Amino acid sequence: MPQKIKVLFRHRSMEMGGVERVLLDLLENLPRELFDITFFLTIDQGELRKSIPEDIDLITLQKGREDMSSNKFIRTLQLVKRSIILAFYRNNPKILYRKIIKKDFDLEIAPTYAEFENILSSPLQSRKIAWFHTDVSYDLDEKRVLSRINALKKFDWVIFGSKQTRDVIKDLYQIEYPKSSVIYNSIKIDEVKIKALEFPVDYDTTPVFSSMGRLHSRKNYHTLMKVHKRLLDEGFLHSIAVIGGGSEMENLQKQAKELKVEKTFLLLDSQINPYPYIKNSDYFVLPSESESYPLTIGEVMGLNIPIVSTNVGGIPEMIEHDFDGYLVEPDENSIYEGMKLFLTNKDITEKFKKNLIQSVEKFDNEKIYDQVTSVFQKQYQLKE
C-alpha cells in the first residue's frame, strides 16, 4: 500500500464563519486512503470545534474562553497567561514543533491569511500551500494588503477561492501567481435542505428578507438597516432577519434603537443551524462591500430563495444577473432599488425561483474535492 501523504492544517479557532466551514468540509471529505491529516488548532475555541471529524488527529495549544473560569478575575489571569504562551510559541516556531506538534509533514496548509506567517516560519522541509479568499479591493490599507499578497508569493502553491480574488490582485497591484489555481468552495446543498427542516420559524412581520454573515463593518449591515428604514417609511412593510455575530453587534443594536426598527430588523446572532431561518424567509439579501466566493449564496440558491446581492468579489461567478438572482452595487440607493423590486414585482422573484432549480447543478462538490486532491498530490511529488 502506498505511503499516505502527511498533511497539517493550521487555524486559530473555530468560531462560526465561512473559512471555518470550508475548512471543516475539507477535513471531512479529503480521501483518507491518500492523506494522513492533522489539524493544529491554536485555541480550542468556537461553536464549530465540536464539528471537527473524530478521525482527524487534533492538536490544540491553548484552551478557549468556553473552558475558562466564570470568575472575572481568574478569567482575566487565564487570558493574560494564554496571550503570553501564544506569543512565546509564535516567536519560537522550532520549539512549538519540537514540544507541541512533534510530527513531520509533507504538506502544511494555511487556510487563511492569518496563518501565513505561522506556516512560512515552519522549520519543516514541507511543501507549503495557502488558501486566499479575500477581495483586496475593499481594503484601503495598502501596507496590509501588500504584506498579505507578497507573502503569497513565498508559498509553493496558492489556491484562490474565486477567479476575481486572483484577478483583482493583478489589476490593482500587477502581481501574478503562476504557481496557483482557482478552486471554488464546496457547497453542501443536500445537507442544507435537510437541516432547513429541523425546526419551524415564524416571523411576526412579513415578507421577510433573511441575511447571513459575520457582523463586520464591510458586511454593510449598517447600510442595509438604513435601506430597511427607508422602505418602511415609504409604506413597504417587511422585516429583515440577520443571522451572525461579531464586532458590529453593539453598534447595530444601537442603530436599530435610534431608527426604531428593533422589532423588524432582527439581529439573531450566530446560529449553529441557520437554515430554518433562511428557508422560512421570502427573500435573501447580501449587502456586503466585499466577498470572495461565499458559501451562503450557494446554500440559499439550494433552498430556492430569491437573492438580491451586491455585485462584489466572486458573487457574479455564482449568480447570473436577472436570471437566477439580482445583482446591485454596494451602496444605499442600489440596495434600496433591488429590495424594492422584490417587494413590488412578484413575477421577477417567481422567475428566479424557477431558474434556481436548474442553476444549483453548477455546484459540483466531487469535482472540487478532486481538484484539491490533485494539488496536494502534485505538491507531494515535487517534495519527493
N, C-alpha and C positions, 0 to 999 in steps of 0.2 A: 504493500500500500504506500503511495507517495507521501512524503512528509507534508504535514499541514503547514500553511503559511501563518506565522505568528504575528497577530495584529494587535496594536494597542491604540485604543481611542482614549483621548483625554478631554475632560469637560469639568467646568467649575461646580455646577449644582443643577438640580432638576426641577426648578420652578416651571410652571406651565408656560410654554412658549413654542413657537414654530420650529426653532432649531432643535429643541429638546424632543419634539415629536418626530422630526426627521431622523434624529439620532436613534431613538428607540426603535423606529421602523427598520433601520439598517441592522441594529443589533439583533433584532428578531428574525430577519429574513436572509441575511448573508449565509450561504451554504456552509453548514458545519463540517461536511466532508472535505472541504477545501481550507477552511480557516479555523485556527485556534484563537479565539477572541478574548481579549482582556479589556476591561473598562476601568480606567482610573478616574474616580470621582473625587475632586479636591475636597469638596464639602458635601457630606451626606445630608442633603437638604432639598426640600421642594416636594410639591404634590406628586410628581411623577417618579420619585425614586423607587416606589414600590412596584412600578411597572417594568423595571429592568428585568429582562429574561433571566430565569433562575440558572440556566446552563452557562451563563456568561461568568467568567472569573472576575469578580468585582473587588477592586481595591479602593479603600477610602482613606483619606488623610486626616480629616477633622470632622467632628460631628456637627450637625446643623442646629439651627435655633429650636427646631421641634424637640430636640433631645436635651436641651439645656434647662437649667433651673428656672422655676417660675418666680423665684425671689429676684427682684430687680437688681439688688446689689451684687449678688452672686453671679447673676447672668451677665452683668457688665464685666466682672472679672473674667468670666469664661470667654467672653468675646474679645477682650484685650489679649488674653493668653493665646486665643486662636489666631489673632492677627499677627502676633509675634512669631508663632510657629510657621504660619503660612509664608511670612516674609523670609524667614530663615531658609526654608526649603526652596523658595523661588530664587533666592540668591545663591543657592548651593545645589544645583541640579545633580551633580555627581553623588552627593550624599543622599539625596532623595531616591535616586535609582538604586544605590547600593543598600540602603537601610529599609526603604519602604516598598519600592516596586520589585526589586530583587529578581528580575527576569530579563532575558534578552528578547528582542523583537526584530522581525524582518521589516515590518511597516509600522510607522507611527502616524496617527491621523489627528489633525486639528479640525474639528467640525465647525469652528467659528473663529473669527479673528482674535477673540480673547485668548485663544490657546496658541497663537502663532509663536510668540516668544518662548513659551514652555516647550513646544515641540522642537523648535530650531536650536534650543540650548541643550537638547538631549545629548548625553555622552555616547549614545549607542551608534553603531555603524548601520543604521537602518535607512530605508527609503522613507522620505517624509512627504506626506500628502496633505494639502489644505483644501478645505471647502470654503467657498466665499459666496454669501447670499445677499450682500449689501449693495444697494444702489448708491454709489458715491456722489451722485449729482446733487443730492439734497444737503450734503454736509459742507458747510461753509468754512470749516476749519481745515484749510489746505494742508497744514503741517500734519494733522492727524491722518488725513486721507493718504498723503504721500508715505507716511510711516507704514500704513497697512498694505498699500499696493506695492511698495518696494519690498516689503517682507515677503510678499507672494512670490517674487522672483527667486527667492532663496530655496523654495521648495522644489522637490524633484518632479512633482506634478500638482496641478491645481484643478479642482472641479468647481465650475461655476454653476450656480443654481438656476440661471436663465441666460439666454443669449444677450439680453440687454445688459445684464450685470457686467459681462465681459466687454461688450461693445462700448459702453459709456466710459470706461477707463481709457480706451483707445481714443475716443472722441475728445475727451477733456484733457487728458494728460499725455497722449501719444505713447502710451506704454502698451506693448503687446505681450502675450504669453503663448509662445509656440508649444510649450510643454503644458498643455491644458486641454480640457474638454468641457462641454456643456452637458450636464445630466440633470434633468428635472427631478424634483422631489416626488416620491410616490404618493398616491392619494388613495386611501383605503375606503372606497365608496361603499362597498357591500357592508363593511363593518359599521360605517357611519349610519347607514339605513337601519341596521338592527338597533344600534344604540339610541337612535332618534325615537324609538317606540317604547323606551324603558319606563317613562312616566309621563303623565299628561301635564300640559302647561296651559293655563288660561290667562289671557290678558284682559285687563279692565277696559282699555281704550283701543279700539281697532279702527282702521287697519294698522298693522304693526310692521315696522322696519326692524329687523334684527341686525346686529353687527357684532363682530368678534375681533379682539386684538388686545395686545398689551397697552395699557394706558400710559403712553409716552407722547410727548408733545408732537412728534412728527406723524403720529397716527391721526392727528387733526380732529379729535373728538370735540375740542372747544369750538371749532368752526361748525361741525355738524350740529351742535346744540343751538348755535345762532340760527342756522337754517331751520331747525325744528321750531324754534320760537316764531320765526318769520312766517312759516307756513300756518302755524296755529292762529296767529294774529290775522291772517288772511282768510280764515274760516275752513282750512283743510284739517279736519280733525284726524289725528293719528297719534301713535306713540312710537318710541324708539327704545329697544332693549339692547343694551351694550353688555356683552359678556367679556370680562377680562379685568385683571387687576394691574396695579403698577403705580409709579411715582406720581401720576397726574390725578389719582383718585380724589385727593382732598381738594385740589383746585377745581375739578369738575363738579364736585358736590357743592362747593361754594358758588360756582357759576349757576348751577341749576337752581339754587335757592334765590339768587339775585334775579334770575329770569322768571322765577315762579313756575318752573316746569318739573319739579321733583316727582310729580305723580305721572308724568308722561315721558320723561327722559329717564329711563330706568337703568341705574348702574348696578348690575347684577354680580360684579366681582368675578373672580376666576371660578370655573365650574369643572369638576372632573369630567362630567358628561354635559357638554353644552348643547348637544344636538337636538334634544326635545324643544329647547327654547327657539332654535332656528326653524325646525320643522313646523312649529305651530305659529310662526310668523307668516306674514303675507309676502314680504319682500326682504331683500338683504341689501344693506348699503355699506360700502367700504370707502371711507373718506381720506385715506392715507395720502400723505405728501410723498412717501417713498415706500416701495416694496421690492422684493426680488421675484419670487415665484410662490406666492402664499398658498399654503395647503387649504386654507379656509375657502378660497374661491372654488377649487375643485370639489370640495366636500359639499358646499352649498349647491353647486350645479347638480351634484348627485342626488340631492334632496328635492330637486325640481323647483327651487325657489328663485324667482326672477331677481337679477342682480343689477344694481346701479353702482358702478365703481369708478374711482379715479383712474385715469389713463397713465399709470406710472409703472416703472420697473418692467417686470415680465408679465404683467397682467394682460396686455394685448396679445401675448403668446397663448393665453388661456381663453380669453373672451373675444369672440368676433363681434365687433360693434354692430348693434342693431340687428343681429341675428340671434344670438343666444345670451345677450346681455347689453347693457348700455354704459358706454364709457364717457366720462366727463373730466374736466380739468380739476385740479385740487384747490379750487377757490370757492368762496361762498356762493357766488352767483351761479356757477356751473353746477355745483351740487344741488342747489335750490331748484334749478330748471330740471335736472334729472329726476329728483324726487317728486316734483310737481307733475311731471309727465306720468310717472307711475300712478299717482293718486287720481289722475284725471282721464287716463287713456287705458281702459281695461283691455282693449284689443291688442295693444303692444305687449303687455305683460303676458297675455294668453299666447301670443306668438312665441315669446321667449320660452315659455314652459313647454310648448310643443317641440321647439327646436332643441331644447336641452336634452330630451330623450336620446337624440342622435349624438349630440356633442360629447356626452360623457364617455363615449367609446374611444376618444383620443387619449385617455389616461390609461396607459398600459404599464402596470407595475412590474410585470415579469421582465419586460424589456429594460426597465430601469435597473433592477437587481442584476441583470446580465451585464449591463454596461459598467456598473461599479465593480463587479467581479472581474471583468476583463481588465480594468485599470489596475486593480490590485495584483492580478496575476502577472501582468506585463512589468509592473514595478518590481515585483519579486524576482522575476527573471533577470532584470537589469542588475539587481543586487548581487545575484549569483555570478 
